[in-house]
Amino acid sequence: MGSLKAFGAAAALLAMGATTATAQEESTNQVAAKTAWSVFEDADPKECWAVSSPTETVNTKDGRVVAVRRGDILLMTFFRPGAGVQGQITFTGGYPFAGGSTVNVNIGGTEFEMFTEGEWAWPASAADDAKIIAAMKRGADAVLTARSGRGTVTKDTFSLLGYTAALEEAEKRCQ
């Protein structure tokens, strides 16, 4: 989880559309750890998030498993009261997604779609965020499948053990 500390604030700021200069700041503001999930809090602007790294990653190209270099792979849920954000799901796959592609999220057999831009993916609406969050609270794992700009298909599995506790902690800190 060490890389989560280094990239927590940068990830949060990028996901919220901050400037590059601000996004380079790193967060050491981890305030809790809930099994597979960590909680971070920043004060200016006020934002809190639950974040996890995958427990398993499989990369394939043309149906064959391949080794690829990827940056940090993170699944997050944000709260930013000043911007009216109350539970936004964000995913970064550690590479630029293929243009116009989507990320498939599978939680216990229920599938959701996230839209991509650069290295980031989000659900289309706050209602979709709420549906994914509800599924994540009930599920054991979330499997995110995406395609890179180079045509590699990635399949990242995130444990949801501790997600509900981390989510509640982040939400409580950003009320």
Helices and strands as residue ranges (DSSP letters): H 2-15, H 20-23, E 30-34, E 37-42, E 47-52, E 56-61, E 64-65, E 74-80, G 81-83, E 85-92, E 102-107, E 110-117, E 120-122, H 126-138, E 141-147, E 153-159, H 163-173
